[in-house]
Amino acid sequence: MKVFNLMLNSINDVKDFVNIVSKYDFDVDLTSGRYVVDAKSIMGIFSLNLSKPIKVEVHSDDCDAFMAEVDRFIID
């Protein structure tokens, strides 16, 4: 499992992120405060507070290709 933070600053960022996540079979959860949503759900993501960093949990050990694709959204 991988855990990191990301920022989605625009509607297009959310759309691009969901399109990337949807290509993979493993589960990805997004956590903002006490809310946890499926990263493949665009409506779920829009229910989060997008003005703050979002915690991402990737439920796979073989996710290097995924990490490379979402690298532009990752923050420290």
Helices and strands as residue ranges (DSSP letters): E 2-6, H 11-22, E 28-32, E 35-38, H 42-46, E 54-58, H 64-70, G 71-73, E 74-75
